[in-house]
């Protein structure tokens, strides 16, 4: 009984599927954060640009 438990524990520790999945999840989370930051920055910049265009055309 103890040998089977020890054998399963050693097999579980040697597997690399778990850490690999965690690493991919962390990379995905970082990519999502960078994308959200970029979209937010581009959105605010484009909003200012369109605001300036509308003010300049309204004065004509």
N, CA, C and O of each residue as an XYZ file, in Angstrom:
240
protein
N       0.837     -1.200      0.000
C       0.000      0.000      0.000
C       0.875      1.254      0.000
O       0.639      2.188     -0.767
N       1.876      1.262      0.860
C       2.759      2.426      0.950
C       3.564      2.589     -0.332
O       3.824      3.713     -0.762
N       3.966      1.462     -0.954
C       4.738      1.539     -2.196
C       3.917      2.171     -3.317
O       4.435      2.971     -4.096
N       2.667      1.818     -3.397
C       1.799      2.377     -4.434
C       1.629      3.883     -4.228
O       1.680      4.657     -5.184
N       1.430      4.285     -2.997
C       1.292      5.710     -2.685
C       2.578      6.455     -3.009
O       2.537      7.542     -3.584
N       3.716      5.881     -2.646
C       5.010      6.518     -2.917
C       5.252      6.596     -4.421
O       5.734      7.613     -4.920
N       4.920      5.522     -5.146
C       5.106      5.491     -6.594
C       4.244      6.558     -7.282
O       4.710      7.258     -8.180
N       2.996      6.673     -6.853
C       2.107      7.692     -7.423
C       2.579      9.102     -7.092
O       2.479     10.003     -7.925
N       3.088      9.296     -5.895
C       3.593     10.612     -5.494
C       4.805     11.001     -6.328
O       4.905     12.140     -6.782
N       5.727     10.063     -6.534
C       6.915     10.340     -7.339
C       6.521     10.642     -8.779
O       7.073     11.556     -9.393
N       5.579      9.891     -9.320
C       5.115     10.135    -10.684
C       4.470     11.520    -10.798
O       4.676     12.222    -11.788
N       3.698     11.908     -9.796
C       3.043     13.222     -9.802
C       4.072     14.349     -9.758
O       3.926     15.358    -10.448
N       5.113     14.173     -8.942
C       6.131     15.220     -8.806
C       6.946     15.344    -10.090
O       7.354     16.445    -10.460
N       7.184     14.228    -10.770
C       7.990     14.258    -11.990
C       7.239     14.829    -13.180
O       7.865     15.325    -14.116
N       5.917     14.771    -13.168
C       5.139     15.303    -14.279
C       5.357     16.805    -14.388
O       5.486     17.502    -13.381
N       5.397     17.287    -15.608
C       5.595     18.719    -15.820
C       4.375     19.377    -16.434
O       4.447     20.533    -16.850
N       3.264     18.674    -16.501
C       2.059     19.244    -17.091
C       1.487     20.370    -16.237
O       1.037     21.384    -16.770
N       1.500     20.200    -14.921
C       0.941     21.205    -14.023
C       1.681     22.523    -14.071
O       1.060     23.565    -14.286
N       3.010     22.509    -13.874
C       3.749     23.774    -13.938
C       3.668     24.440    -15.308
O       3.632     25.667    -15.395
N       3.640     23.664    -16.356
C       3.547     24.241    -17.691
C       2.215     24.968    -17.865
O       2.172     26.063    -18.425
N       1.154     24.374    -17.398
C      -0.156     25.020    -17.499
C      -0.189     26.313    -16.687
O      -0.776     27.307    -17.116
N       0.437     26.294    -15.525
C       0.480     27.505    -14.693
C       1.291     28.589    -15.392
O       0.906     29.759    -15.378
N       2.401     28.212    -15.996
C       3.222     29.203    -16.707
C       2.449     29.816    -17.875
O       2.519     31.023    -18.104
N       1.721     28.990    -18.605
C       0.915     29.522    -19.705
C      -0.186     30.444    -19.187
O      -0.496     31.452    -19.822
N      -0.765     30.118    -18.073
C      -1.813     30.967    -17.498
C      -1.247     32.315    -17.076
O      -1.889     33.347    -17.275
N      -0.050     32.316    -16.495
C       0.586     33.579    -16.091
C       0.925     34.417    -17.318
O       0.707     35.628    -17.322
N       1.459     33.778    -18.363
C       1.774     34.518    -19.589
C       0.514     35.109    -20.211
O       0.521     36.252    -20.670
N      -0.562     34.336    -20.227
C      -1.817     34.830    -20.777
C      -2.343     36.015    -19.980
O      -2.834     36.985    -20.557
N      -2.242     35.941    -18.656
C      -2.698     37.048    -17.814
C      -1.878     38.307    -18.086
O      -2.435     39.403    -18.154
N      -0.561     38.162    -18.242
C       0.274     39.331    -18.541
C      -0.058     39.920    -19.906
O      -0.083     41.141    -20.062
N      -0.311     39.078    -20.887
C      -0.671     39.567    -22.213
C      -1.990     40.319    -22.165
O      -2.135     41.358    -22.811
N      -2.946     39.809    -21.412
C      -4.244     40.481    -21.281
C      -4.078     41.846    -20.616
O      -4.703     42.821    -21.035
N      -3.245     41.920    -19.591
C      -3.026     43.201    -18.905
C      -2.387     44.211    -19.858
O      -2.782     45.376    -19.879
N      -1.408     43.775    -20.643
C      -0.756     44.682    -21.591
C      -1.741     45.139    -22.656
O      -1.748     46.311    -23.032
N      -2.565     44.232    -23.143
C      -3.568     44.606    -24.150
C      -4.574     45.611    -23.601
O      -4.924     46.574    -24.283
N      -5.031     45.398    -22.393
C      -5.990     46.336    -21.787
C      -5.353     47.707    -21.602
O      -5.994     48.729    -21.848
N      -4.093     47.734    -21.171
C      -3.408     49.022    -20.995
C      -3.239     49.729    -22.332
O      -3.434     50.941    -22.421
N      -2.880     48.985    -23.372
C      -2.698     49.596    -24.689
C      -4.017     50.117    -25.240
O      -4.059     51.214    -25.796
N      -5.087     49.357    -25.098
C      -6.391     49.790    -25.599
C      -6.877     51.020    -24.843
O      -7.453     51.928    -25.442
N      -6.650     51.058    -23.545
C      -7.054     52.222    -22.752
C      -6.296     53.467    -23.189
O      -6.885     54.538    -23.337
N      -4.995     53.326    -23.395
C      -4.182     54.468    -23.826
C      -4.602     54.941    -25.208
O      -4.775     56.139    -25.436
N      -4.764     53.998    -26.132
C      -5.172     54.386    -27.480
C      -6.570     54.999    -27.486
O      -6.844     55.919    -28.256
N      -7.436     54.499    -26.647
C      -8.793     55.037    -26.577
C      -8.819     56.469    -26.088
O      -9.536     57.307    -26.636
N      -8.039     56.751    -25.058
C      -8.028     58.126    -24.542
C      -7.350     59.076    -25.526
O      -7.776     60.221    -25.674
N      -6.298     58.608    -26.200
C      -5.637     59.461    -27.195
C      -6.557     59.742    -28.379
O      -6.617     60.874    -28.859
N      -7.264     58.737    -28.849
C      -8.164     58.958    -29.985
C      -9.342     59.831    -29.578
O      -9.836     60.615    -30.388
N      -9.795     59.708    -28.346
C     -10.890     60.548    -27.867
C     -10.462     62.014    -27.868
O     -11.234     62.882    -28.276
N      -9.249     62.294    -27.420
C      -8.744     63.674    -27.435
C      -8.609     64.186    -28.869
O      -8.942     65.335    -29.159
N      -8.122     63.333    -29.752
C      -7.944     63.739    -31.152
C      -9.282     64.069    -31.803
O      -9.415     65.097    -32.468
N     -10.264     63.208    -31.617
C     -11.577     63.477    -32.200
C     -12.228     64.692    -31.558
O     -12.973     65.420    -32.214
N     -11.955     64.911    -30.290
C     -12.470     66.115    -29.638
C     -11.885     67.379    -30.250
O     -12.598     68.356    -30.476
N     -10.576     67.354    -30.517
C      -9.933     68.510    -31.153
C     -10.450     68.729    -32.569
O     -10.658     69.870    -32.981
N     -10.657     67.667    -33.306
C     -11.177     67.784    -34.676
C     -12.578     68.379    -34.654
O     -12.910     69.234    -35.475
N     -13.394     67.927    -33.715
C     -14.761     68.448    -33.668
C     -14.775     69.911    -33.268
O     -15.597     70.676    -33.773
N     -13.873     70.325    -32.361
C     -13.812     71.739    -31.990
C     -13.322     72.595    -33.151
O     -13.811     73.705    -33.367
N     -12.351     72.068    -33.897
C     -11.815     72.847    -35.033
C     -12.828     72.965    -36.173
O     -12.893     73.999    -36.837
N     -13.600     71.939    -36.397
C     -14.586     72.032    -37.485
C     -15.820     72.818    -37.072
O     -16.497     73.395    -37.923
N     -16.123     72.850    -35.785
C     -17.283     73.590    -35.320
C     -17.057     75.087    -35.447
O     -18.015     75.839    -35.627
N     -15.804     75.537    -35.355
C     -15.500     76.960    -35.435
C     -15.520     77.497    -36.842
O     -15.550     78.713    -37.029
N     -15.504     76.628    -37.850
C     -15.439     77.085    -39.245
C     -16.756     77.646    -39.711
O     -16.873     78.075    -40.859
